[in-house]
């Protein structure tokens, strides 16, 4: 119950903030994206910490407009145990791939990108490619305010709030497999693009650079990478590369 109240509160805040962010997002050349050449390819969009379904709506609508079959996932508003979230996501990826008859593209923002990377490593045959937006792959490179938020969540989970990460997720055995998957080599031949911004005050650049990825810099704040327009050209390009192209980082 308490967790539901927290998620409802986060959702209300998002409802107030998103229209402002959307209105202030830059309308530059990077906003102009040509239509996707292939329609109906499945994309699973994964939200991060404190992300509700409402926050994923602008990106979902944009992906649909490009011709993708988008499935938004705000798993426990990004507050839950990472391995549990990854297992839920892995099941959904398999379902989407089997329904579509082809592997899915994964697009994850922030902590959702971590979930997507780990789920993709767990189920590589169902994944056509991975695109992450401001996702940290080195948890100990995070900015102090971000670590403070993560610590607050884990303390709440540790004292008994349901569906929230616990200390054992961060340091103990609960999410050990998740931590290994997060740093595991990404499958050869499966495109992986990590999109990041130097204006991101939540996740520093050094945490988003992944040796297995094609790392792409854009502009915009942490939330704008998901809800704004500045990253969209890079996202469209990265998703389009998932049609069996070679991962440039592996080439
Ligand atoms: Zn855990």
Boltz pocket constraint, residues with backbone or C-beta under 6 A from the ligand:
constraints:
  - pocket:
      binder: B
      contacts: [[A, 81], [A, 82], [A, 83], [A, 84], [A, 165], [A, 166], [A, 168], [A, 169], [A, 170], [A, 174], [A, 175]]
      max_distance: 6.0
